Amino acid sequence: MKDKGPDVTALGAPFSPGIPRLTRVCAIRADIAAPTEFDTTRGHGRALFPITGGEAIGPGWTARLLPGGADCARRLPDGTYEVDARYVMAFDDGTMAMVHNAGRMTPQPDGSYHGRTKAELDITTGPHATLGDMVLFGTAFAPADDPDHVFIELWHAEL
């Protein structure tokens, strides 16, 4: 991670907490159906991408994305989508988690979309409960030639 700007000591703090270390927590493949899209009177578009399933893998675990989730997005005039996805992950051991992943997906010259998000997991008590306490940063990729999937990696921002 690059350190480009001044830290908080420039504003009078006695020390800087430092640059967070990012650790990859999991990889997710979300299966999506064709979106419902329309333009609004406010100059942007809206899109609903149904999440029909998928899978996730982390260190020592796997999970399924349950059908019924969705990404309710706002399409900006430049083609960027402000995403706001919510879906349920069912871990292989029975643990359940509601995932909320919000951020931006930006169009690329090749027709794909690349994104950055903040994710939050509401999770049941059990072996994966610490995932609910993490500050998670997401990277996302929607391939131009694969309209049925979005690929996401979640990263824990540790101090």
Buried (B, 14 or more C-beta within 10 A) or exposed (E): EEEEEEEEEEEEEEEEEEEBEBEEBBBBBBBBBEBEEEEEEEEBBBBEBBBBBBBBEBEEBBBBBBBEBBBBBBBBEEEBBBBBBBBBBBBEEEBBBBBBBBBBBBBEEEEBBEBEBBBBBEBEEEEBEEBBEBEBBBBBBBBEEEEEEBBBBBBBBEE
